[in-house]
Amino acid sequence: MTEIQTEYTPEKFQNAEQLWFWFLYSKSVRNDIGLRNNKPTTRRICELIDVETLITKLYLCGKLNDAQLAVIKEFGDRHRPPHQYVWRENHAAAIWNDAMRIIENAARERGWIE
């Protein structure tokens, strides 16, 4: 019996925010359910380890700093970016935007963002 193979075309991200939220969500799912034999419906252009490596390299070369990592982690856990018009979040929004710009430039160079 011949098995039909389905080709998945890897899908690129629209921007750094989509990449970041996908990374955090996928990492939490992987940690919560372990490695199960679930096939994703959308295959991405990169793997979780690729994004983790990218963020680590950006941090180690000084392009991302501690404050930026703290903000993208905090609001990533909230599943939303900080809002620039909310008084308590407007400083975090500026930090978020700078971090996303840095991540987007690096991810675009790797061909992960359209």
Sequence and secondary structure as in RCSB ss.txt:
>XXXX:A:sequence
MTEIQTEYTPEKFQNAEQLWFWFLYSKSVRNDIGLRNNKPTTRRICELIDVETLITKLYLCGKLNDAQLAVIKEF
GDRHRPPHQYVWRENHAAAIWNDAMRIIENAARERGWIE
>XXXX:A:secstr
          B BSSHHHHHHHHHHHHHHHHHH S     SS BSS HHHHHHHHHHHHHTTSS HHHHHHHHHH
HHTTS   TTSGGGHHHHHHHHHHHHHHHHHHHHTT B 
